[in-house]
Amino acid sequence: MKKSLLAIAAMTAFAGAAQAQSSVTVYGLLDVGYIGTNTSVSTATAGSSAGTNGLLKTQGSSIGQSAESSSRLGFKGNEDLGGGTSAFFTIEMGLNPQYGNLSGSPAANPKYDLQQSTNTSGNAIDNRQTFVGLKKNGIGQVTIGRQYTLVFNSVAATDAAGMTNMMGDAMYAGGSAAAAGPDYYLQGMTNRADNALQFKTDKFYGFNLNGQYVLNNANSTLNTGTTNGTNTQTGQQIGSGNINWNGWGLGADYSWNKLTATVAYQTFRTKYDNGVATSVSTYDLSGAGPTSGQLVGQTAGANYVFGPTNNQDTQTFAGATYDFGMLKAYAQYLSRTISQNTNLGGLSGSFAGTAGTQIAGQQLKRSASQIGVRSFITPTIEAYAQASTGRLTTPVTATAATTTMPVNFTMYQLGSNYYLSKRTNLYAIYGQYNASSPVYNTGNAGTGNQYAVGVRHTF
């Protein structure tokens, strides 16, 4: 009897210790409400006397979702390995409270998926992030999997609006804003990266360092005795060559009293020269891997940036916040350059050249600056405002000579939260953009605004 009691006590103690060392948390967010959208876009055509200098006006309204924050469901786990070392993981999927499919997206056009809210049309589950990591107290942590990029994390830490999915944010273009407005001057960074290894040091004297390395390469050669097709765009035999996507980044954070500052740099390279015929309509600027690229489409079959033959996408960000007590001030700067490094003809709908011809050395450049403030007016009412200005320069080849077309834009966003509790709030948001350019392809000059009211609940 005593042996049985001792055995039960030992098992109970062991189970209790194991449970104390390992834990799993379920968390999530649901955001629903009303969203209204208005846009007015130039329909002028570049380099064509037949172009019509008109305006295409659209208006939309819906009982929608995720205006303030993207709805999601996640799982986090942590295991104490002893000696100040722990293992942890995160699995997070997007949710669609307004659609018949709980997760994933019914959209067939990547224009509606700039945020990489889904991987491809019709995916059953939207994988926002999934990674596992090891942490050592006093040193830092390493994580491997699909993760937010360094620039994305720095923007999130210094964005006055909290990275809503509405128009009016020059740093971040969420789902509803990207779907409604011209993509080129809305999208400023690669938000998530597949195949990513990241590290983050613990803070030392207010500083910590961050780094990332992404790798997804597939290189193949074709036996010369094998009959195979040839791709007419590159002349490369189908089945040989590269389908590569890789990159790296570095960043640093600093905090001292009421000041927080962050910088981040990241660069990605897409090399797609195995002769497989590719359609640029399958690529978007948010990027995540070799099959989502660093590219973007304004509308189906038209106005695309560079094909994925050999691109370099470089993004640099700097931001800071200062808490004055009654209000918190924010400042951000983001620049991005996408370079085309291969001569390539015949891509219908490409930005760069007649009949889609792309010329090595062409670049798309985008830069934007943004300031904002955020404050609690009462213990339960919070308000924020932010404004930004920026410039986009794109390559245009109406003839053999390459020229550039500038697009100047301004944006602003206003918002307010009324907190019913720590987990539930009502919100109202208004955002607007204004873009101007010379006579140019559809969608690069115009105005747009969005407004939303809704409720957000976290759990």
Secondary structure, DSSP 8 states (H G I E B T S, - for coil): -HHHHHHHHHHHHHHHHHHHHEEEEEEEEEEEEEEEEEEEEE---TT-TT----EEEEEEEEEEE-SSS--EEEEEEEEEEETTEEEEEEEEEE--TTSSSSSS----SGGGGTT-SSSSTT-SS-EEEEEEEEEETTTEEEEEEEEE-HHHHHHHHT-TT-S-SSS--SS---HHHHHHS-STTT--S--EEEEEEEEEE--BTTEEEEEEEEEEEEEE---TTS---B-TTT--BTT-EEEEEEEEEEEEEEEETTEEEEEEEEEEEEEE-SS----GGG--TT--STTTTT--EEETTEEE---TTEEEEEEEEEEEEEE-SS-EEEEEEEEEEEEE-S-B---TTBSSSGGG-B-TT-EEEEEEEEEEEEEESSSSEEEEEEEEEEEEEEEE-SSSS-EEEEEEEEEEEEEEEEESSSSEEEEEEEEEEEEE-SS-STTSSEEEEEEEEEEEEE-
